[in-house]
Amino acid sequence: MREGPFGKWYDFQYCPNNLVIVGFRLKSERQSNAVDDAGALNIAVFCGTPNHRGHIVTLEGEVNIKSGKWTADQFCPSNFAVCGIRTQIEKDQEEGDDTGLNNVQMNCCPVD
């Protein structure tokens, strides 16, 4: 992975003991031809047990950005947990408007 010239890396966040990532939501801005586009602004992942959603811990980015909207919460089916991630990233536009990360998909796998 190539790190771009903008942004800051924050500390790792971890699910508490015996919990795994079972869902997520993404905060992003819609395309706007009138202003500088930003793409994805934040992500929140949900930690829980694969077979019980009664207690969910949310890990969210440290930056409080007021613009943008959160997607609906997305969860793996019961007895599944997140096992993969795929990102949609806009390449450098040279003189154009760069947005970087635009979307995230997570894959769920069965857990014994």
C-alpha positions as CSV (number, residue, x, y, z in Angstrom):
1,M,0.0,0.0,0.0
2,R,1.3,3.5,-0.9
3,E,0.7,6.2,1.7
4,G,-0.4,9.5,0.1
5,P,1.0,12.9,1.1
6,F,-2.1,13.9,3.1
7,G,-3.7,12.6,6.3
8,K,-2.5,11.3,9.6
9,W,-2.2,7.8,10.9
10,Y,-4.0,7.3,14.2
11,D,-3.3,4.5,16.8
12,F,-4.6,1.0,16.2
13,Q,-7.9,0.2,17.8
14,Y,-8.8,-3.4,18.9
15,C,-11.9,-5.3,19.7
16,P,-12.1,-6.2,23.4
17,N,-11.2,-9.8,24.3
18,N,-13.2,-12.6,22.7
19,L,-15.0,-10.1,20.4
20,V,-14.6,-9.9,16.6
21,I,-15.7,-7.5,13.9
22,V,-19.2,-8.3,12.9
23,G,-20.3,-5.2,11.0
24,F,-19.5,-1.6,10.1
25,R,-20.7,1.7,8.8
26,L,-19.0,4.3,6.6
27,K,-19.3,8.1,6.7
28,S,-18.8,9.8,3.4
29,E,-19.8,12.8,1.3
30,R,-21.7,12.7,-2.0
31,Q,-20.0,14.0,-5.1
32,S,-20.3,17.8,-5.4
33,N,-19.2,19.6,-8.5
34,A,-19.3,22.9,-6.8
35,V,-16.7,22.2,-4.0
36,D,-13.7,20.0,-3.2
37,D,-14.9,16.4,-2.9
38,A,-13.8,14.4,0.1
39,G,-15.0,10.8,-0.4
40,A,-14.9,8.6,2.8
41,L,-14.6,10.6,6.0
42,N,-14.7,8.0,8.8
43,I,-15.5,4.3,9.5
44,A,-17.0,2.6,12.5
45,V,-16.7,-1.1,13.0
46,F,-18.8,-3.2,15.4
47,C,-17.2,-5.8,17.6
48,G,-19.4,-8.6,19.0
49,T,-19.7,-12.3,19.1
50,P,-20.6,-14.1,15.9
51,N,-23.7,-15.8,17.4
52,H,-25.0,-13.0,19.6
53,R,-25.6,-9.4,18.9
54,G,-26.8,-8.4,22.3
55,H,-23.6,-6.5,23.3
56,I,-21.9,-4.5,20.5
57,V,-18.8,-2.3,21.0
58,T,-18.2,0.4,18.4
59,L,-14.7,1.4,17.3
60,E,-14.8,4.7,15.4
61,G,-12.1,7.0,14.0
62,E,-10.9,9.7,16.3
63,V,-11.7,12.6,14.0
64,N,-15.0,14.4,14.5
65,I,-16.0,15.6,11.0
66,K,-19.4,17.2,10.9
67,S,-20.0,16.9,7.1
68,G,-21.1,13.7,5.4
69,K,-23.6,11.0,6.3
70,W,-23.2,7.6,7.8
71,T,-24.4,4.6,5.8
72,A,-26.9,2.2,7.4
73,D,-25.3,-0.2,9.9
74,Q,-24.3,-3.4,8.0
75,F,-23.8,-6.7,9.9
76,C,-22.7,-10.2,9.1
77,P,-25.3,-12.9,9.4
78,S,-25.5,-14.8,12.7
79,N,-22.5,-17.2,13.2
80,F,-20.4,-15.1,10.7
81,A,-17.7,-12.5,11.3
82,V,-15.8,-10.1,9.0
83,C,-12.9,-12.0,7.4
84,G,-11.9,-9.6,4.5
85,I,-12.0,-6.0,3.4
86,R,-12.0,-4.4,0.0
87,T,-11.6,-0.7,-0.7
88,Q,-12.4,1.6,-3.6
89,I,-9.7,4.2,-4.0
90,E,-9.6,7.0,-6.6
91,K,-6.1,7.3,-8.1
92,D,-4.2,10.6,-8.3
93,Q,-6.1,12.9,-10.7
94,E,-3.0,15.1,-11.3
95,E,-4.8,18.5,-11.6
96,G,-8.2,17.1,-10.9
97,D,-10.1,16.7,-7.6
98,D,-8.6,13.8,-5.6
99,T,-10.9,12.0,-3.1
100,G,-8.7,9.0,-2.1
101,L,-10.8,6.3,-0.3
102,N,-14.4,6.3,-1.6
103,N,-16.0,3.1,-0.5
104,V,-15.5,0.0,1.6
105,Q,-16.9,-3.5,1.4
106,M,-16.4,-6.2,4.0
107,N,-16.7,-10.0,3.5
108,C,-18.2,-12.3,6.1
109,C,-17.1,-15.9,6.7
110,P,-18.6,-18.6,8.9
111,V,-17.2,-18.9,12.4
112,D,-17.3,-22.2,14.3
